Amino acid sequence: MAVFWKATLLLTVGSVWLVLSALANVPRVSFVNAPLFVPEQEIVTFYVRVPRHEDNRLLTVAAIAHDGIVSEMRRDLDGVRSQALWDVRWRLPAGELDLVATLFNAQQQVGRDVHRVTVYSQ
């Protein structure tokens, strides 16, 4: 009976290790220093971090209002040779906006981050 429990524990630990190691290798995308509040006429500067990974092929960043996209950027990536930090500078209209960064490999989306920003009138 003890052998059965040891085998079960070993299989469980091995399965957890495989899942965690697979998650660690998935390319991620994230906002860095993205503001929460911005005056309407100022240029908003923020950064998008894309860890270098051989499968990275496309980065899109969009500012989306309730009625559609107000700004968008697309950058082709060259896997591990691409830069890891992208700066974005936009002048945005007043309102509640979602900044959406999406990372793609050759076939599908592999990472996404969303950051809400309020652009207020002065």
Backbone torsions as a table, in degrees:
resi	resn	phi	psi	omega
1	MET	NA	-38.2	179.7
2	ALA	-63.7	-34.8	179.4
3	VAL	-64.4	-40.2	178.4
4	PHE	-59.7	-46.2	-178.6
5	TRP	-67.8	-36.8	177.4
6	LYS	-65.9	-41.5	179.0
7	ALA	-65.8	-41.0	177.9
8	THR	-63.2	-44.2	178.5
9	LEU	-62.7	-43.3	179.6
10	LEU	-62.2	-43.4	177.7
11	LEU	-64.1	-41.0	179.3
12	THR	-63.9	-48.6	179.6
13	VAL	-61.6	-42.2	178.3
14	GLY	-62.7	-41.0	178.9
15	SER	-64.7	-44.5	178.5
16	VAL	-61.3	-43.1	179.9
17	TRP	-61.7	-42.1	179.0
18	LEU	-63.4	-42.8	179.6
19	VAL	-64.6	-47.2	-179.4
20	LEU	-64.7	-38.8	179.1
21	SER	-68.8	-34.5	176.8
22	ALA	-66.7	-41.8	178.5
23	LEU	-65.1	-34.8	-179.5
24	ALA	-66.6	-24.9	-177.8
25	ASN	-93.1	-1.9	179.4
26	VAL	-78.8	128.1	177.7
27	PRO	-64.4	138.3	-179.8
28	ARG	-119.3	163.6	175.3
29	VAL	-135.0	141.6	-179.0
30	SER	-152.8	151.9	175.2
31	PHE	-83.2	144.6	177.4
32	VAL	-128.1	130.0	178.0
33	ASN	56.3	33.9	176.1
34	ALA	-81.1	129.2	-176.4
35	PRO	-74.5	159.9	174.3
36	LEU	-93.0	-35.8	-178.3
37	PHE	-132.1	137.4	-177.3
38	VAL	-142.9	138.0	172.8
39	PRO	-68.2	149.0	-171.0
40	GLU	-60.0	-43.6	-173.0
41	GLN	-89.5	0.4	-179.7
42	GLU	-87.6	153.1	175.3
43	ILE	-80.9	125.9	179.7
44	VAL	-88.7	128.2	176.4
45	THR	-118.7	128.4	174.8
46	PHE	-148.5	172.1	-175.2
47	TYR	-126.2	150.6	175.7
48	VAL	-121.4	125.1	179.8
49	ARG	-97.9	128.2	176.7
50	VAL	-127.1	100.6	178.4
51	PRO	-57.0	138.2	-179.7
52	ARG	-61.9	131.4	179.2
53	HIS	-153.2	140.6	-175.5
54	GLU	-60.1	-23.5	-177.4
55	ASP	-90.5	-9.8	-177.0
56	ASN	-64.3	128.2	-178.6
57	ARG	-128.2	-28.8	-176.1
58	LEU	-150.2	136.2	173.1
59	LEU	-120.4	127.9	172.1
60	THR	-120.1	141.3	175.4
61	VAL	-130.9	130.7	-177.9
62	ALA	-135.8	145.5	169.5
63	ALA	-104.5	120.1	-172.7
64	ILE	-120.1	124.7	174.6
65	ALA	-98.8	176.6	-178.9
66	HIS	-61.7	-23.0	-178.5
67	ASP	-107.0	11.8	174.5
68	GLY	135.8	-172.8	-178.2
69	ILE	-78.0	130.6	178.6
70	VAL	-105.5	-23.2	174.4
71	SER	-151.9	148.6	179.8
72	GLU	-151.3	146.6	177.7
73	MET	-135.6	137.6	176.3
74	ARG	-128.1	131.9	178.5
75	ARG	-131.1	125.2	172.8
76	ASP	-72.8	138.3	-180.0
77	LEU	-114.0	150.5	-179.1
78	ASP	-118.6	55.9	176.7
79	GLY	56.8	-131.2	-175.4
80	VAL	-72.3	-13.5	179.7
81	ARG	-85.1	-6.4	-179.6
82	SER	-78.8	154.4	176.7
83	GLN	-67.6	155.1	-175.8
84	ALA	-94.6	-20.7	-176.6
85	LEU	-127.5	122.8	-178.3
86	TRP	-112.3	130.1	176.6
87	ASP	-96.6	141.4	-179.5
88	VAL	-126.5	131.2	178.4
89	ARG	-129.8	116.3	-178.5
90	TRP	-134.7	151.7	166.9
91	ARG	-103.4	117.7	-171.7
92	LEU	-110.6	149.7	176.8
93	PRO	-75.2	159.4	179.8
94	ALA	-62.9	146.0	177.3
95	GLY	134.8	-179.9	175.6
96	GLU	-87.1	123.2	-178.4
97	LEU	-126.0	148.3	170.8
98	ASP	-105.5	123.6	170.2
99	LEU	-88.8	125.5	-175.6
100	VAL	-125.3	118.0	175.2
101	ALA	-107.0	130.2	-177.8
102	THR	-130.6	133.1	-178.6
103	LEU	-112.9	135.0	-178.5
104	PHE	-124.3	147.3	165.5
105	ASN	-97.7	-161.7	-176.9
106	ALA	-68.0	-25.0	-175.5
107	GLN	-111.0	-29.9	-169.4
108	GLN	-158.2	172.6	174.2
109	GLN	-70.8	133.6	-179.9
110	VAL	-122.6	-7.5	178.6
111	GLY	-161.2	151.8	-179.2
112	ARG	-158.2	141.2	174.2
113	ASP	-138.7	143.3	-179.8
114	VAL	-126.7	134.2	179.9
115	HIS	-134.5	126.5	179.7
116	ARG	-87.8	133.2	177.1
117	VAL	-131.6	141.9	175.8
118	THR	-107.8	120.4	175.9
119	VAL	-102.0	118.1	-174.1
120	TYR	-109.9	149.0	177.3
121	SER	-74.4	145.4	179.7
122	GLN	-95.0	NA	NA
